[in-house]
Amino acid sequence: MPTIQLRARVDKNLKRDSDAVLKSLGLDAGSFVSMALTQLVNRRGLPFAVTESDASYFSGEYGLSPTQAVKAGGAMRRETAQARRAGKLRPIASEADLIP
């Protein structure tokens, strides 16, 4: 299969750190890019989740200031942890846990 050269600019530290991770996995950057692009084509979308931060979500959804959004996110995490401890929420470890 013929190949082409793809050039990209990335932060020097990001390149160094990603090369270390890839090396530990037995890969190089070129192989990773090929794998990622293959998954992009196969899935017809990004092969990973792209999400916004809690603060961005609350700001956009509820019109909160960044400070209010951070506080709301913290309150939500505390309430969730409290409900878990009280047994009102159960952990989901597998598909079987989703069946009542």
PyMOL commands that set and color helices and strands:
alter all, ss='L'
color gray80, all
select helices_A, chain A and resi 12-24+29-43+54-62+66-85+95-98
alter helices_A, ss='H'
color red, helices_A
deselect
rebuild
show_as cartoon
